[in-house]
Amino acid sequence: MTESAAVLPPLRSARRDTGDVNTTMTDLHEHYVRRVNAAVADDRTGVIRELNEAYLEEALRRILATA
């Protein structure tokens, strides 16, 4: 891994004015819940799996960025 690959990109709309990591994670969770619920309603299991993977990656990225 190159040094530039180890640098995380800035968080996209990750923080409100408080900058609280709990707020950041709540916002992320709410975003993905809406998308997963829509995929469940449409019986799109492939999309649900993709959203699950994307959520885990983004949550980890945000946690590491705030550490």
SVG drawing of the C-alpha trace seen along z (x, -y; Angstrom):
<svg xmlns="http://www.w3.org/2000/svg" viewBox="-42 -24 46 35">
<polyline fill="none" stroke="black" stroke-width="0.4" points="0.0,0.0 1.3,-3.4 1.4,-6.2 -1.3,-8.2 -3.6,-5.2 -3.5,-5.1 -4.8,-8.7 -8.6,-8.7 -10.6,-11.1 -12.6,-13.8 -15.9,-12.6 -18.8,-13.5 -21.4,-15.3 -20.2,-13.2 -20.6,-15.7 -23.1,-18.2 -22.1,-21.3 -21.4,-19.3 -18.8,-17.1 -20.0,-14.2 -19.1,-10.8 -22.4,-9.5 -24.2,-12.0 -22.1,-10.9 -22.9,-7.3 -26.6,-8.0 -26.7,-9.9 -25.0,-7.1 -27.3,-4.5 -30.4,-6.4 -29.2,-6.9 -28.7,-3.2 -31.8,-2.1 -33.9,-4.1 -32.1,-2.5 -32.2,1.0 -36.0,0.7 -36.6,-0.4 -34.6,2.5 -36.5,4.9 -39.8,3.6 -38.7,4.2 -37.3,7.7 -33.8,6.8 -31.6,9.0 -28.5,8.2 -28.9,4.6 -29.4,5.3 -26.1,7.2 -24.3,4.4 -25.7,1.8 -24.6,4.0 -21.0,4.1 -21.0,0.4 -22.4,-0.5 -19.8,1.6 -16.9,0.0 -18.2,-3.5 -18.8,-3.0 -15.3,-1.7 -13.9,-4.5 -15.7,-7.1 -14.7,-5.4 -11.1,-5.3 -11.2,-9.0 -12.4,-10.1 -9.9,-8.1"/>
</svg>
